[in-house]
Amino acid sequence: MQMYYDVAVFMDAVDLQDADVFGYSMAGLQLAIRHPERSTR
């Protein structure tokens, strides 16, 4: 399983609709690419 998926599952578990994604993280980058509705930046 990919880390971006873990982040999306965690966001669902804590009822977090979207988040600012920053830094140089592959999980953050993949989350922004694969789930653009979940990231605000």
Number of C-alpha atoms within 10 A of each C-alpha: 5 10 14 20 15 13 15 17 13 12 15 12 9 8 9 12 11 16 13 10 16 12 7 8 12 12 17 18 17 16 22 20 13 13 14 13 12 18 18 11 10
